[in-house]
Amino acid sequence: MDRSTTELVLVEKDGEGIATLTLNRPENRNAISDDDMIAALLEALAALEADNGVRVIILTGAGTAFSSGGNLKKMGAEGGLNDALPAQTRINYRLGIQRLPLAFEALEVPVIAAVNGPAIGAGCDLALMCDMRIAAQKARFAESFVKVGLIPGDGGAWLLPRVVGFSKACEMALTGDAIDADEALACGLVSRVVSDDDLMAEACALALRVAANPPRMVRMTKRLLRESCRTDLAALLEMSAALQALAQASGDHVEAVASLLEKRPAVFTGS
């Protein structure tokens, strides 16, 4: 087990290619809007993306919350992302929290959100940035910006409709009301709900099922799925052909076919 720790983010790697990334500011329910937390999260993601040994990332929160989103103590008055000059506030968002959705969008390694508690505002959007989401029974989700007189400044208005559909996204964003884990499952915000005690075990089991496949093909497949959200069919087919050429020339493709014909477990090396 390889473990590295910073004050704000914990990164733990196992021997199966799974990295668990834990937001580690439980005293403010893992708020992510402060510059230091944003920087720590971006640094951790970049390091894991560059590590070819990492096949899947699990993202969760320390303590009782996944993430409360913005730091409530820094809202209203000047502080945090807010500035006396609206033009500077705009820049603060672009150079601050808006870097997170762009970083997640650029990741090729797949990310599973293990939502262990409330995911509120930008915390809900952080879960939406991930590729897969599993919720503990006690998880709650709220696109609650209107409740504090704000709008989704971190990309939530782009993320939420793509996950739950336009009507449900409007209901969540315009009321700001929270939904529980079962409603999140019903609207497709999460793919499964598990008991609180089983959350991390279930997330790890899902990660192992992903990590069992050829790592380069997993990353390329994720890239195709991401591109499909913003391009037309012809462009996606062209990209698929180019990536398929790389896949068919790989050692892992040869190994996958051989293991099926020989009726034995495959051993994928990323070659």
VENJOWO-V355726 format. One record per residue. N is the residue number from 1. PSI is psi in whole degrees, 0 to 359 (* if undefined). Layout:
BEGIN
n/psi
N/PSI
N/PSI
END
This chain:
BEGIN
n/psi
1/123
2/120
3/131
4/146
5/133
6/174
7/325
8/337
9/133
10/133
11/123
12/128
13/140
14/185
15/4
16/10
17/14
18/128
19/128
20/123
21/120
22/121
23/128
24/54
25/66
26/338
27/336
28/31
29/39
30/42
31/143
32/6
33/345
34/148
35/321
36/322
37/319
38/313
39/318
40/319
41/317
42/319
43/317
44/316
45/317
46/319
47/320
48/323
49/324
50/348
51/107
52/346
53/347
54/121
55/333
56/145
57/137
58/127
59/128
60/182
61/146
62/149
63/213
64/352
65/149
66/300
67/133
68/359
69/246
70/154
71/104
72/328
73/341
74/9
75/162
76/279
77/169
78/136
79/160
80/231
81/342
82/142
83/156
84/331
85/116
86/325
87/324
88/324
89/318
90/316
91/320
92/320
93/315
94/322
95/356
96/250
97/336
98/348
99/336
100/307
101/326
102/322
103/316
104/322
105/326
106/342
107/137
108/331
109/131
110/149
111/130
112/125
113/120
114/96
115/103
116/353
117/203
118/136
119/100
120/136
121/239
122/338
123/322
124/316
125/327
126/317
127/321
128/334
129/338
130/165
131/327
132/150
133/127
134/136
135/137
136/158
137/329
138/1
139/147
140/148
141/135
142/125
143/74
144/20
145/321
146/334
147/336
148/21
149/33
150/177
151/166
152/94
153/359
154/12
155/3
156/328
157/340
158/319
159/310
160/312
161/330
162/340
163/314
164/357
165/160
166/316
167/312
168/324
169/318
170/317
171/314
172/315
173/328
174/336
175/328
176/6
177/149
178/150
179/150
180/180
181/321
182/321
183/325
184/323
185/318
186/326
187/4
188/8
189/326
190/160
191/343
192/156
193/132
194/168
195/154
196/318
197/337
198/1
199/304
200/325
201/319
202/321
203/318
204/321
205/318
206/317
207/321
208/323
209/325
210/315
211/342
212/346
213/165
214/122
215/322
216/326
217/327
218/314
219/319
220/322
221/318
222/318
223/319
224/317
225/319
226/315
227/330
228/339
229/347
230/10
231/170
232/171
233/316
234/316
235/321
236/322
237/321
238/316
239/322
240/319
241/318
242/317
243/325
244/324
245/319
246/319
247/316
248/341
249/2
250/154
251/326
252/328
253/315
254/316
255/319
256/314
257/316
258/318
259/325
260/317
261/325
262/359
263/54
264/160
265/140
266/151
267/105
268/134
269/355
270/12
271/*
END
